[in-house]
């Protein structure tokens, strides 16, 4: 089963000092438009070759633009044995609505 967090829930966890690894699976050109500080950039198509970069301890939040690609990656990682993975529902687009309106929407 795919676990999800809203951008507001992710923000609250970060604000309360919860250790989270955020992985942004968008393409480089998308990061040039807007990005979350501290997020680890691993494009979706590189995930299978980058498993050693994804921690198996602590919570991992996968994000993209609107939540579709990140849901696919989070599901795939779960199938690879990761039990600590969450999809950020709505992606960075929803983050700009719920958390930080200064982030450009595209």
C-alpha positions in Angstrom: 0.0 0.0 0.0 1.3 3.4 -0.9 1.7 5.8 2.0 1.1 9.5 1.4 1.7 12.8 3.1 0.3 16.2 2.1 2.8 19.1 1.6 1.4 20.6 4.8 2.1 17.4 6.7 5.7 17.3 5.3 6.2 20.9 6.3 4.9 20.3 9.8 7.2 17.4 10.3 10.2 19.4 9.1 9.2 22.3 11.3 8.9 20.1 14.3 12.4 18.7 13.7 11.5 15.3 12.3 14.3 13.9 10.2 13.1 13.4 6.6 14.9 12.7 3.4 13.1 14.4 0.5 13.8 13.1 -2.9 12.8 15.2 -5.9 12.3 13.0 -9.0 11.6 15.8 -11.4 13.9 16.7 -14.3 16.7 19.3 -14.0 14.8 21.9 -16.1 11.9 21.7 -13.5 14.3 22.3 -10.6 15.5 25.4 -12.4 11.9 26.8 -12.0 11.5 26.0 -8.3 12.8 23.5 -5.8 12.7 22.7 -2.1 15.8 23.5 -0.2 17.5 20.4 1.1 15.8 18.0 -1.3 18.0 15.3 -2.9 17.6 15.4 -6.7 17.4 12.0 -8.3 15.4 12.1 -11.6 12.8 9.4 -12.0 14.7 7.4 -14.7 17.8 7.3 -12.5 16.1 5.8 -9.4 16.9 2.1 -10.2 20.6 2.9 -10.4 20.6 5.1 -7.3 19.1 2.8 -4.6 22.3 3.1 -2.5 21.6 6.9 -2.2 18.2 6.3 -0.7 18.2 5.6 3.1 16.5 2.6 4.4 16.4 4.2 7.9 14.2 7.2 8.7 11.3 8.5 6.6 11.8 9.2 2.9 9.4 11.5 1.0 9.3 11.3 -2.8 8.1 14.4 -4.6 7.6 15.6 -8.2 5.5 18.3 -9.8 2.0 17.1 -9.0 2.4 13.7 -7.4 2.1 11.2 -10.3 5.7 10.4 -10.9 6.5 10.4 -7.2 3.7 7.9 -6.6 5.1 5.6 -9.2 8.6 5.9 -7.7 7.3 5.5 -4.1 5.3 2.4 -5.1 8.3 0.9 -7.0 10.6 1.5 -4.0 8.1 -0.2 -1.7 8.2 -3.2 -4.1 12.0 -3.1 -3.7 11.6 -3.6 0.1 11.6 0.0 1.3 9.1 0.4 4.1 9.8 4.0 5.0 8.7 5.7 1.8 5.9 8.3 1.4 4.5 10.0 -1.7 4.0 13.8 -1.3 0.5 14.1 -2.6 0.1 17.0 -5.0 3.9 17.5 -5.4 5.6 20.9 -5.4 2.6 22.4 -7.1 0.5 21.7 -4.0 3.4 22.8 -1.8 3.2 26.2 -3.4 -0.6 26.3 -2.7 -0.5 25.0 0.9 2.9 26.0 2.3 4.9 28.6 0.3 3.1 30.8 -2.3 6.4 32.4 -3.3 7.3 29.2 -5.2 6.5 29.7 -8.9 3.8 27.4 -10.3 4.2 25.8 -13.7 
